[in-house]
Amino acid sequence: MSNRFLEGFFIGGALGFIFGILSAPKSGEEFRRDLADGSEDLYNRASTSVGTIKEATNQAITGIQQKSEGVIKMAQESVNTAKENISSKIHQMAGQSTGILSDEN
């Protein structure tokens, strides 16, 4: 889910809650009690949602780190193999050029 969706979800929920409380015909004391209870409930739900999102984000980050470590390891192995191949070819060419130079003398 996108951040904009979550923002809209929470803001819409809060506005709906406030509108519902304000439109209900209750006494001041009942209204304040309901408002306090509803605010606490909304806070608890928001805290739970934030905790869930945080956990999912941490899991995603861990997964990305593990995958990137594997990719980096593969790249290092590939570079090392290419380096060894190039070094081997350079030694072969050096040996051939030494042989050619000694044949010419």
Secondary structure as GFF3:
##gff-version 3
##sequence-region A 1 105
A	DSSP	alpha_helix	3	23	.	.	.	ID=ss1
A	DSSP	alpha_helix	28	104	.	.	.	ID=ss2
###
